[in-house]
């Protein structure tokens, strides 16, 4: 993460590394079995409603949490400001 932020690692290389880690974690989860996986405490309906309310409540969320939300949704996002803010490039999780 720090190498990406410092410009020492390209976004594509970072995405490749994350894909490798995801594959490794998924393999470990398969080996561990379902008994070691955490229980789901929030229903899919509650998650869906929270995402619908996210846009309306965005300004009520502190900046650290906003950052965590964005980082959990995107592997890479490039936002540029000229006259207005706009998304130049993005890679979702």
HELIX and SHEET records of a PDB file:
HELIX    1   1 UNK A    2  UNK A    5  1                                   4    
HELIX    2   2 UNK A   11  UNK A   32  1                                  22    
HELIX    3   3 UNK A   34  UNK A   36  5                                   3    
HELIX    4   4 UNK A   44  UNK A   57  1                                  14    
HELIX    5   5 UNK A   58  UNK A   60  5                                   3    
HELIX    6   6 UNK A   63  UNK A   73  1                                  11    
SHEET    1   A 2 UNK A  74  UNK A  81  0                                        
SHEET    2   A 2 UNK A  85  UNK A  92 -1                                        
END                                                                             
